Amino acid sequence: MSKCSDKFLICSERPKEDMGGGITRQILGYDETLMVVRVWFEENAIGYVHDHHHAQVAYVESGVFEFMVDGETRTLVAGDSVYIAPHAPHGATCTSAGVLLDTFSPAREDFLESK
């Protein structure tokens, strides 16, 4: 991947992707080493357990989420965050509609391929 985002990103001008199951994603700034993604979850939407080679930090902008990381589950609310190491199994269930800001390193090239 040799792409990077524009310098300035106006959220109202950025496309959103319906991921199905009550989840919508919006890719924000990125280059080869870093990516930030805003993800909207409807109540009871599930981010199924998966893993990837990217390090990830998820910041809870709003809502309530039950996060499972590497076998441990915690409830996170607005202002909380979680670090997910590369290859750690993780998933989340949204128990009250909310928004996550996900940061990945390196960038999720698979997210860009879907464009």
Buried (B, 14 or more C-beta within 10 A) or exposed (E): BEEBBEEEBEEEEBEEBEBEEBBBBBBBBBEEEBBBBBBBBEEEBBBEEEBBEBBBBBBBBBBBBBBBBEEEEEEBEBEBEBEBEEEBEBBBBBBEBBBBBBBBBBBBBEBBEEE
